[in-house]
């Protein structure tokens, strides 16, 4: 198969260099893994949202509002203009499950998750949302009130 020592040595050298390169990359990744943050963004979001869980019903549905109008959460995502609001909504739904979080202020209990500015008072008044509890860090629980 191999006719000369030079060919055998060339193949052996190629295998040795390939293994060396692979082990070097593995070593670099193993070293950088130790420098990775201890908490990822999902874990940070979960720990923030879990403060709501004990104050909300165990099942059923609650509404959801944020710093932008509800219909804009999905509209901005379609163009990839801003997926942060959609990501926050989906992670809130995930964290509070089995409670269903609906993207609407039209529920008796509404979760406010404000990541970019506070609630718009005009929006709250228009939707008859009354403050129940401000948990800080942009998390607020509202209840649907009667028309003023």
Phi and psi in degrees as a GROMACS rama.xvg file:
@    title "Ramachandran Plot"
@    xaxis  label "Phi"
@    yaxis  label "Psi"
@TYPE xy
-89.8572  127.445  UNK-2
-93.0107  -16.977  UNK-3
-139.471  160.309  UNK-4
-64.5877  -35.0262  UNK-5
-61.4532  -41.0347  UNK-6
-66.403  -42.4551  UNK-7
-63.0162  -42.788  UNK-8
-66.9008  -37.2767  UNK-9
-63.2077  -44.4382  UNK-10
-64.2547  -44.9864  UNK-11
-61.6928  -42.2647  UNK-12
-64.4832  -41.4594  UNK-13
-62.3131  -43.8449  UNK-14
-64.6786  -42.2455  UNK-15
-64.3487  -43.3153  UNK-16
-66.5011  -38.3282  UNK-17
-64.2242  -46.0949  UNK-18
-63.2772  -41.1013  UNK-19
-62.0429  -43.6831  UNK-20
-63.9377  -43.0004  UNK-21
-64.3441  -43.948  UNK-22
-66.9086  -35.1224  UNK-23
-64.1976  -44.7844  UNK-24
-63.9886  -41.4332  UNK-25
-61.5616  -43.6777  UNK-26
-62.9266  -43.8434  UNK-27
-62.3708  -42.5887  UNK-28
-66.4667  -39.1947  UNK-29
-65.3165  -38.6631  UNK-30
-68.6103  -41.0305  UNK-31
-73.4904  -22.9208  UNK-32
-62.1237  -35.9991  UNK-33
-65.3479  -21.6692  UNK-34
-92.5179  -2.82443  UNK-35
-66.8842  149.384  UNK-36
-64.1738  150.531  UNK-37
-75.515  -24.4523  UNK-38
-125.535  136.422  UNK-39
-91.4417  168.758  UNK-40
-59.2366  -33.4336  UNK-41
-66.7156  -42.9074  UNK-42
-64.4909  -40.3833  UNK-43
-62.3468  -45.5331  UNK-44
-63.0701  -44.3677  UNK-45
-58.4996  -46.1775  UNK-46
-64.9992  -32.3006  UNK-47
-69.8179  -46.4061  UNK-48
-75.714  -27.9135  UNK-49
-59.8009  -22.3585  UNK-50
-63.7813  -23.8679  UNK-51
-76.4941  -33.1754  UNK-52
-55.7563  -41.5004  UNK-53
-71.4658  -16.3438  UNK-54
-97.4995  -4.84182  UNK-55
-111.039  161.967  UNK-56
-60.4631  154.012  UNK-57
-73.339  -26.5179  UNK-58
-145.283  177.73  UNK-59
98.8561  -152.374  UNK-60
-132.744  145.99  UNK-61
-129.616  158.126  UNK-62
-84.5132  173.894  UNK-63
-145.868  133.527  UNK-64
-136.126  158.483  UNK-65
-146.33  -162.614  UNK-66
-71.6303  -14.25  UNK-67
-119.216  160.394  UNK-68
-58.3982  146.46  UNK-69
-58.8903  -39.6573  UNK-70
-69.0414  -21.0188  UNK-71
-78.9506  -18.4123  UNK-72
-58.2274  -47.4528  UNK-73
-84.3833  -28.583  UNK-74
-64.9989  -42.9267  UNK-75
-68.1018  -32.2032  UNK-76
-68.0225  -35.1531  UNK-77
-60.3057  -33.4397  UNK-78
-98.7512  3.48727  UNK-79
57.2282  26.5961  UNK-80
-70.531  -40.6332  UNK-81
-157.853  102.835  UNK-82
-94.485  -0.753562  UNK-83
-61.875  -44.5579  UNK-84
-65.4873  -41.1818  UNK-85
-65.3031  -42.3094  UNK-86
-60.4656  -42.3637  UNK-87
-63.9023  -40.9621  UNK-88
-63.4155  -48.1555  UNK-89
-64.079  -42.7757  UNK-90
-67.1443  -32.4223  UNK-91
-66.0562  -44.1335  UNK-92
-59.5461  -44.7954  UNK-93
-62.324  -44.7954  UNK-94
-70.1391  -36.3054  UNK-95
-90.249  -1.59048  UNK-96
-57.2806  143.44  UNK-97
-83.697  -0.571469  UNK-98
-62.2484  134.043  UNK-99
-93.1551  125.766  UNK-100
-101.958  114.612  UNK-101
-97.4799  138.978  UNK-102
-79.2301  67.5355  UNK-103
-163.766  146.41  UNK-104
-88.1199  8.14757  UNK-105
-93.9087  42.5191  UNK-106
-126.546  155.696  UNK-107
-58.999  -35.0451  UNK-108
-119.656  134.334  UNK-109
-130.362  131.82  UNK-110
-92.281  128.547  UNK-111
-104.789  123.946  UNK-112
-124.457  93.8422  UNK-113
-103.162  105.421  UNK-114
-100.898  -15.9499  UNK-115
-136.842  80.5364  UNK-116
93.1862  167.172  UNK-117
-88.8639  -176.597  UNK-118
-71.0772  146.499  UNK-119
-85.428  116.111  UNK-120
-60.3195  -35.9019  UNK-121
-62.6416  -41.0926  UNK-122
-64.6741  -43.1607  UNK-123
-62.1165  -43.8754  UNK-124
-64.5636  -44.7695  UNK-125
-60.0818  -35.0892  UNK-126
-98.2492  6.12754  UNK-127
56.6914  45.1093  UNK-128
-97.6225  126.12  UNK-129
-111.576  136.23  UNK-130
-63.331  129.321  UNK-131
-103.149  -50.3331  UNK-132
-158.206  131.11  UNK-133
-100.231  113.389  UNK-134
-90.1996  -0.0332686  UNK-135
79.6181  172.365  UNK-136
57.2301  28.837  UNK-137
82.6225  5.19568  UNK-138
-101.354  124.498  UNK-139
-138.948  141.523  UNK-140
-108.686  131.155  UNK-141
-118.44  161.05  UNK-142
-126.497  152.5  UNK-143
-78.3545  124.498  UNK-144
-104.959  175.21  UNK-145
-74.503  167.63  UNK-146
-69.2669  136.19  UNK-147
